[in-house]
């Protein structure tokens, strides 16, 4: 019998697990749960005799992949997949997938929520500002970016987007202003919402050269990955631009220093919260289960991220 392991240090909501189980068992497969595990060794042991794995932010590194003697597929329930060692998966003939779009509304709502929290002075009782009429730049116009645009337009924001992989026509049909270069996006917008993946081209690409050109006041919102930020340059921005604010769903390594010196212009969630909604749990988990069933039964590789 095909075994599907759900390995989640941060478990899915019970209703999501119920939905995953239904999909897996209706296909005639067996579901195995590894939740709240204490060490990577637990994951390595659990993967030994399974055919498929569903993870969230868990690390499917080379040791995990090599330990899976029967492993055929790993699905990251979410959009980002930098927690899967793609090279190791490819070398072993394991298909790696993500579930794009399933968490997108949850992440987008968090991005706008953090903006509201900031402009209203962190709800400290003091006078704040409004988002209506402010220029918002969306850096990467994928599933999350599109949802950010939709919600931001509801606030009455003036929305711009840059994405070299999305056509001007596709951006403008959503009522969003197309921008031809990343530099122009940062020069134009007071708020920038980041939605780029972490890869060799993007890591540390959000640097002083980009940020320092933002108009005053400037606010960067990061619901993507910590690695895309040049943290030394981030600190330089805080020091050089008293109008600069950083709102993040990913903790910077220099968080303590930023909090000590620039608390009024900084907010970071206690852990990555973008996909932490019941709806996103259900959507991503069930999508992952369905993708596994389609791959095992029909060879469907629609969302494969390694080749």
C-alpha positions as CSV (number, residue, x, y, z in Angstrom):
1,X,0.0,0.0,0.0
2,X,1.2,3.5,-0.8
3,X,2.1,5.4,2.4
4,X,1.8,9.2,2.6
5,X,3.6,10.9,5.5
6,X,2.5,14.3,6.8
7,X,5.6,15.7,8.6
8,X,4.7,19.0,10.3
9,X,6.6,20.5,13.1
10,X,3.8,23.2,13.1
11,X,0.8,20.9,12.5
12,X,-2.0,21.5,10.1
13,X,-5.3,22.5,11.7
14,X,-7.4,19.4,12.7
15,X,-9.9,20.1,10.0
16,X,-7.1,20.2,7.4
17,X,-5.8,16.9,8.6
18,X,-9.3,15.4,8.3
19,X,-9.5,16.7,4.7
20,X,-6.0,15.3,3.8
21,X,-6.9,11.9,5.4
22,X,-10.1,11.8,3.3
23,X,-8.3,12.4,0.0
24,X,-5.5,10.0,0.8
25,X,-7.7,7.1,2.1
26,X,-10.3,7.5,-0.7
27,X,-7.4,6.8,-3.1
28,X,-6.6,3.6,-1.2
29,X,-3.5,5.0,0.4
30,X,-2.4,5.0,4.1
31,X,-1.8,8.2,5.9
32,X,1.0,8.5,8.5
33,X,1.2,11.6,10.8
34,X,4.4,13.0,12.3
35,X,3.4,16.2,14.2
36,X,5.2,18.4,16.7
37,X,8.3,16.3,16.3
38,X,11.3,17.2,18.5
39,X,14.3,16.7,16.1
40,X,15.2,16.2,12.5
41,X,16.1,12.6,13.4
42,X,12.4,11.9,14.0
43,X,11.7,13.1,10.4
44,X,14.5,10.9,9.0
45,X,13.1,7.8,10.8
46,X,9.6,8.5,9.7
47,X,10.4,8.9,6.0
48,X,12.2,5.5,5.8
49,X,9.2,3.5,4.4
50,X,6.9,6.0,2.9
51,X,6.2,6.8,-0.8
52,X,5.1,10.4,-0.4
53,X,5.6,13.3,2.0
54,X,3.7,16.5,2.7
55,X,5.5,19.2,4.6
56,X,5.0,22.8,5.6
57,X,8.1,24.8,6.7
58,X,9.8,21.5,7.6
59,X,13.3,20.9,6.2
60,X,13.4,18.2,3.5
61,X,17.1,18.2,3.3
62,X,19.5,15.6,1.8
63,X,19.5,13.4,4.9
64,X,15.7,13.2,4.8
65,X,15.6,12.5,1.1
66,X,18.3,9.9,1.2
67,X,16.6,8.2,4.1
68,X,13.4,7.6,2.0
69,X,14.2,4.3,0.3
70,X,10.7,4.3,-1.3
71,X,10.2,8.0,-1.6
72,X,8.7,9.2,-4.9
73,X,7.3,12.7,-4.2
74,X,7.6,15.5,-1.7
75,X,5.0,18.3,-1.7
76,X,5.5,21.6,0.2
77,X,2.0,22.8,1.2
78,X,2.6,26.4,0.3
79,X,4.2,28.5,-2.4
80,X,7.9,28.7,-1.3
81,X,10.0,25.6,-1.6
82,X,13.5,26.6,-0.5
83,X,13.1,24.2,2.4
84,X,13.4,21.3,0.0
85,X,16.9,20.3,-1.3
86,X,16.0,20.2,-4.9
87,X,19.4,19.0,-6.0
88,X,19.2,16.0,-3.7
89,X,15.6,15.3,-4.8
90,X,16.5,15.3,-8.4
91,X,19.6,13.2,-7.9
92,X,17.4,10.5,-6.2
93,X,14.6,10.8,-8.8
94,X,12.2,12.3,-6.3
95,X,9.6,14.7,-7.6
96,X,9.3,18.0,-5.6
97,X,6.2,20.1,-5.8
98,X,4.6,23.1,-4.2
99,X,1.0,24.2,-4.0
100,X,1.0,27.7,-5.5
101,X,-1.9,30.0,-4.7
102,X,-3.4,28.1,-1.8
103,X,-2.0,30.4,0.9
104,X,-2.1,33.6,-1.2
105,X,-5.1,35.4,0.3
106,X,-3.9,34.7,3.8
107,X,-0.5,36.2,3.1
108,X,-2.0,39.1,1.3
109,X,-4.4,39.9,4.2
110,X,-1.4,39.8,6.6
111,X,0.6,42.2,4.4
112,X,-2.3,44.8,4.4
113,X,-3.0,44.1,8.1
114,X,0.6,45.0,9.0
115,X,0.3,48.2,6.9
116,X,-2.8,49.2,8.8
117,X,-1.2,48.4,12.1
118,X,1.8,50.5,11.3
119,X,0.1,53.6,9.9
120,X,-2.2,53.6,12.9
121,X,0.8,53.9,15.2
122,X,0.6,50.2,16.3
123,X,-2.7,51.0,17.9
124,X,-1.0,52.9,20.7
125,X,-3.7,55.5,21.1
126,X,-1.8,58.2,19.1
127,X,-2.9,59.8,15.9
128,X,-2.0,57.9,12.8
129,X,-2.5,58.0,9.0
130,X,-4.6,56.3,6.3
131,X,-3.7,54.0,3.4
132,X,-6.2,55.7,1.0
133,X,-4.4,57.5,-1.8
134,X,-0.9,56.1,-0.8
135,X,1.3,54.5,-3.5
136,X,1.9,50.8,-3.0
137,X,4.4,48.9,-5.1
138,X,4.1,45.2,-5.4
139,X,7.4,43.5,-6.1
140,X,6.5,40.3,-7.9
141,X,2.9,39.9,-9.2
142,X,2.2,36.3,-8.6
143,X,-0.7,34.7,-6.6
144,X,0.1,36.7,-3.5
145,X,0.8,39.9,-5.3
146,X,-2.5,39.8,-7.2
147,X,-4.4,39.4,-3.9
148,X,-2.4,42.2,-2.3
149,X,-3.4,44.4,-5.3
150,X,-7.1,43.4,-5.0
151,X,-7.3,44.2,-1.3
152,X,-5.2,47.4,-1.5
153,X,-7.5,48.8,-4.2
154,X,-10.3,48.2,-1.8
155,X,-8.5,50.6,0.6
156,X,-8.2,53.1,-2.2
157,X,-4.5,52.8,-2.6
158,X,-2.7,53.7,-5.8
159,X,-1.2,50.3,-6.8
160,X,1.9,49.7,-9.0
161,X,3.6,46.4,-9.8
162,X,6.9,45.1,-11.2
163,X,7.4,41.5,-12.4
164,X,9.6,40.6,-15.3
165,X,7.7,37.4,-15.8
166,X,4.2,38.9,-16.0
167,X,3.1,41.0,-19.1
168,X,2.1,44.6,-18.9
169,X,-1.3,43.6,-20.3
170,X,-1.9,41.1,-17.5
171,X,-1.0,43.6,-14.8
172,X,-3.0,46.5,-16.2
173,X,-6.1,44.4,-16.8
174,X,-6.3,44.2,-13.0
175,X,-6.4,48.0,-12.7
176,X,-2.8,48.0,-11.5
177,X,-0.1,50.4,-12.9
178,X,2.7,48.5,-14.7
179,X,6.3,49.5,-13.9
180,X,9.1,48.5,-16.3
181,X,12.0,48.2,-13.8
182,X,12.5,47.4,-10.2
183,X,14.3,50.7,-9.7
184,X,11.3,52.6,-10.9
185,X,9.0,50.8,-8.6
186,X,11.1,51.7,-5.5
187,X,11.5,55.3,-6.7
188,X,7.8,55.7,-7.1
189,X,6.2,54.0,-4.1
190,X,6.0,54.9,-0.4
191,X,5.0,51.3,0.4
192,X,6.7,48.2,-1.1
193,X,5.3,44.8,-0.6
194,X,7.8,42.0,-1.3
195,X,6.7,38.7,-2.8
196,X,9.8,37.4,-4.5
197,X,11.2,33.9,-3.9
198,X,14.6,33.2,-2.4
199,X,16.9,32.0,-5.1
200,X,20.4,32.7,-6.4
201,X,19.1,35.8,-8.2
202,X,17.1,37.3,-5.4
203,X,19.0,36.6,-2.2
204,X,20.2,39.9,-0.6
205,X,18.8,41.7,-3.7
206,X,16.8,44.1,-1.5
207,X,19.7,46.4,-0.8
208,X,20.5,50.0,0.1
209,X,20.7,51.1,-3.6
210,X,17.0,50.1,-4.0
211,X,15.7,51.2,-0.6
212,X,17.4,54.5,-0.4
213,X,15.6,55.7,-3.5
214,X,12.1,55.2,-2.0
215,X,10.2,58.5,-1.4
216,X,9.7,59.7,2.1
217,X,8.1,58.3,4.2
218,X,9.2,54.8,3.1
219,X,7.8,51.4,4.3
220,X,9.0,48.0,3.3
221,X,6.7,45.0,3.9
222,X,8.2,41.5,3.7
223,X,6.0,38.5,3.7
224,X,8.4,36.6,1.5
225,X,11.7,35.3,2.8
226,X,14.4,36.7,5.1
227,X,17.2,35.8,2.7
228,X,16.1,38.3,0.0
229,X,17.0,41.2,2.4
230,X,20.5,42.5,2.7
231,X,20.4,43.0,6.4
232,X,23.5,45.2,6.7
233,X,21.8,47.5,4.2
234,X,18.6,47.3,6.1
235,X,20.3,48.5,9.2
236,X,22.0,51.3,7.2
237,X,18.5,52.4,6.0
238,X,17.3,52.6,9.6
239,X,20.3,54.7,10.5
240,X,20.3,57.0,7.5
241,X,16.5,57.4,7.0
242,X,14.5,58.2,10.1
243,X,11.4,58.0,7.9
244,X,12.0,54.3,7.0
245,X,9.9,51.5,8.4
246,X,10.2,47.7,8.0
247,X,7.3,45.3,8.6
248,X,8.1,41.7,8.4
249,X,6.7,38.2,8.6
250,X,10.2,36.8,8.7
251,X,12.6,37.6,11.6
252,X,15.9,39.3,10.6
253,X,19.1,38.0,12.2
254,X,19.7,41.5,13.5
255,X,16.2,41.8,15.0
256,X,17.5,42.6,18.6
257,X,19.5,45.5,17.3
258,X,16.7,46.9,15.2
259,X,14.2,46.6,18.0
260,X,16.5,48.3,20.5
261,X,17.2,51.3,18.3
262,X,14.3,51.6,15.9
263,X,11.3,50.1,17.7
264,X,8.9,52.8,16.5
265,X,9.6,51.9,12.9
266,X,9.8,48.1,13.1
267,X,7.4,45.2,13.5
268,X,8.1,41.5,13.1
269,X,5.6,38.7,13.7
270,X,6.7,36.2,16.5
271,X,6.9,33.4,13.9
272,X,6.0,33.2,10.2
273,X,2.3,33.9,10.2
274,X,1.4,34.4,6.5
275,X,-0.2,31.0,6.0
276,X,-1.4,30.6,9.6
277,X,-5.1,30.6,8.9
278,X,-7.5,27.7,9.1
279,X,-8.6,28.4,5.5
280,X,-5.0,28.4,4.2
281,X,-4.2,25.2,6.2
282,X,-7.2,23.5,4.6
283,X,-6.5,24.7,1.1
284,X,-2.8,23.9,1.0
285,X,-2.9,20.6,2.8
286,X,-5.8,19.2,0.7
287,X,-4.1,20.5,-2.5
288,X,-0.9,18.7,-1.6
289,X,-2.8,15.5,-0.9
290,X,-4.6,15.7,-4.3
291,X,-1.4,16.4,-6.1
292,X,0.2,13.3,-4.6
293,X,-2.8,11.1,-5.6
294,X,-2.7,12.5,-9.2
295,X,1.1,11.9,-9.4
296,X,1.0,8.4,-8.0
297,X,-2.1,7.3,-10.1
298,X,-1.6,9.3,-13.3
299,X,2.0,10.6,-13.3
300,X,0.7,14.2,-13.1
301,X,3.7,16.6,-12.6
302,X,1.8,19.9,-13.1
303,X,3.4,21.6,-10.0
304,X,6.8,20.0,-10.1
305,X,9.6,22.5,-9.2
306,X,12.6,20.3,-9.8
307,X,13.5,18.8,-13.2
